[in-house]
């Protein structure tokens, strides 16, 4: 029987929200800076490379740091890392959908860029791999 108590869902949700807020904060800075906002898109790769490429780097580092901290207390680190990655992706996917696509009217073409899916892959893969590598 799986040990549900060993996975701190509240902490996972908090960390996932922190990742999203970091990306949203950087995106807000870019949209408030005319020179950065006017950068041309890279077809099929990024709608705004000034936003997406730094976020990819920040999420790579931040998700590693948060996952490492989260997994310290986990008994079954591989399972906890996989679950944490799923929470990271689902929270960011839902917040992107609600805030960016619906409320800020970015539209579903927001999901047409490769960089978005690479970001979600990072959010899943980093905690999962980190959990698998720890004893």
C-alpha positions in Angstrom: 0.0 0.0 0.0 1.5 3.4 -1.0 2.5 5.7 1.8 0.4 8.8 1.1 1.7 10.7 4.2 5.3 10.6 2.9 4.4 13.0 0.0 4.0 16.6 1.2 1.4 17.8 -1.3 1.1 21.3 0.2 4.8 21.8 0.0 4.9 20.5 -3.6 2.0 22.9 -4.6 3.8 25.8 -2.9 7.1 25.0 -4.8 5.2 24.6 -8.1 3.5 28.0 -7.5 6.9 29.6 -6.8 8.2 28.3 -10.1 5.2 29.7 -12.0 5.5 33.1 -10.2 9.2 33.3 -11.1 8.2 32.9 -14.8 5.3 35.3 -14.5 7.5 37.9 -12.8 10.1 37.7 -15.6 7.4 37.8 -18.3 5.8 40.9 -16.6 9.2 42.7 -16.7 9.6 41.9 -20.4 6.1 43.1 -21.2 6.7 46.4 -19.3 10.0 47.0 -21.2 9.2 48.1 -24.8 12.6 47.1 -26.2 12.3 43.6 -24.8 8.7 43.2 -25.7 9.3 44.0 -29.4 11.8 41.1 -30.0 10.7 39.0 -32.9 9.4 35.5 -32.3 11.2 32.4 -33.5 8.7 30.4 -35.5 7.6 27.2 -33.8 10.2 27.7 -31.1 9.2 30.7 -29.0 6.6 33.4 -29.2 8.9 35.7 -27.3 12.5 34.3 -26.8 13.4 37.1 -24.4 10.8 35.6 -22.0 11.1 31.9 -22.7 14.9 31.3 -22.9 15.7 32.9 -19.5 12.7 31.1 -17.9 14.0 27.8 -19.2 17.4 28.5 -17.5 15.8 29.7 -14.3 13.4 26.8 -14.1 16.2 24.4 -14.7 18.1 25.7 -11.7 15.2 26.6 -9.5 13.4 23.2 -10.0 16.6 21.4 -9.1 17.1 23.5 -5.9 13.4 23.1 -4.9 13.4 19.4 -5.7 16.6 18.8 -3.8 15.1 20.5 -0.8 11.8 18.6 -1.2 13.4 15.2 -1.5 15.5 15.6 1.7 12.6 14.4 3.8 11.2 11.8 1.4 11.4 8.2 2.2 10.9 6.9 -1.3 12.8 9.5 -3.3 12.2 8.1 -6.7 8.4 8.0 -6.2 8.4 11.5 -4.5 10.5 12.9 -7.4 8.1 11.6 -10.0 5.1 12.9 -8.1 6.8 16.3 -7.5 7.5 16.5 -11.3 3.8 15.8 -12.0 2.7 18.5 -9.6 5.1 21.0 -11.1 3.8 20.3 -14.6 0.1 20.3 -13.7 0.2 23.4 -11.5 2.1 25.3 -14.2 -0.1 24.0 -17.0 -3.3 25.1 -15.1 -1.9 28.5 -14.1 -0.7 29.1 -17.7 -4.1 28.2 -19.0 -6.1 30.2 -16.5 -3.9 33.3 -16.2 -2.1 33.6 -19.5 -4.4 32.0 -22.0 -7.8 33.0 -20.6 -7.4 36.0 -18.3 -4.6 37.8 -20.3 -6.0 36.5 -23.6 -2.8 35.0 -25.0 -4.9 32.4 -26.7 -4.2 28.8 -27.3 -1.4 29.7 -29.7 0.6 30.1 -26.5 0.9 26.3 -26.5 2.2 26.2 -30.1 5.8 27.0 -29.2 8.4 24.3 -28.5 9.8 26.3 -25.6 6.6 25.9 -23.6 6.8 22.1 -23.9 10.5 22.1 -23.2 9.7 24.1 -20.0 7.1 21.5 -18.9 9.5 18.7 -19.7 12.1 20.4 -17.5 9.6 20.7 -14.7 8.9 17.0 -14.8 12.3 15.6 -15.6 14.4 17.5 -13.1 12.7 16.3 -9.9 12.1 12.8 -11.3 15.8 12.3 -12.3 17.0 13.8 -9.0 14.8 11.5 -7.0 16.0 8.5 -9.0 19.7 9.4 -8.4 19.4 9.8 -4.7 19.5 6.7 -2.4 
